[in-house]
C-alpha cells in the first residue's frame, strides 16, 4: 500500500512521537518509518503495525486514491 505521508507525519506529531519512538512502538525499523513518510510503498502488515502504534485504523494512513479502488 502507499501511505499518505502527510497524514502519517501529522498523526505521529499529534501523538508527540519522533520517528524512533514510532518505529519502536510499531516494531519496525526507523528506515521503514522514513520510507513510509516519504510516500514509498509498504506492505499491509507494516501498515497495520504503524497504524496500531498510532492508535488508528490502517485506512487513516492510506492514500485516498487507494481507498477508491
C-alpha positions in Angstrom: 0.0 0.0 0.0 1.0 3.6 -0.5 0.9 5.6 2.7 -0.4 9.2 2.9 2.9 10.8 4.0 1.2 14.0 5.2 -1.3 12.2 7.3 1.3 9.8 8.7 3.6 12.7 9.8 0.6 14.6 11.2 -0.6 11.7 13.2 2.9 10.9 14.5 3.4 14.5 15.5 0.0 14.7 17.2 1.0 11.7 19.3 4.2 13.5 20.3 6.4 10.8 18.8 9.5 11.1 16.8 10.4 8.6 14.1 12.4 6.5 16.5 9.5 6.4 19.0 7.1 5.3 16.3 9.4 2.7 15.0 9.8 1.2 18.4 6.1 1.1 19.1 5.4 -0.4 15.7 8.2 -2.9 15.9 9.7 -1.8 12.6 12.9 -0.1 11.6 13.4 3.7 11.6 14.2 3.4 7.9 10.8 1.8 7.4 9.1 4.8 9.0 11.2 7.2 6.9 10.2 5.3 3.7 6.5 5.4 4.7 6.7 9.1 5.5 8.3 9.7 2.1 5.3 8.0 0.5 7.0 4.8 -0.6 5.2 1.5 -0.7 4.9 -0.5 2.5 3.2 -3.9 2.9 -0.1 -4.3 4.6 1.3 -5.9 7.7 3.7 -2.9 8.2 0.8 -0.5 7.7 -1.2 -2.3 10.3 1.7 -2.2 12.8 2.2 1.5 12.2 -1.5 2.3 12.4 -1.8 0.4 15.6 1.1 2.2 17.1 -0.6 5.5 16.2 -4.0 4.3 17.6 -5.8 4.5 14.2 -7.0 2.1 11.5 -4.8 1.4 8.5 -7.1 3.4 6.2 -6.2 6.5 8.2 -2.7 6.4 6.7 -3.6 5.2 3.2 -3.6 7.4 0.2 -7.1 8.5 -0.8 -6.6 7.1 -4.4 -6.1 3.6 -3.0 -9.3 3.8 -1.0 -11.3 4.4 -4.2 -10.0 1.2 -5.8 
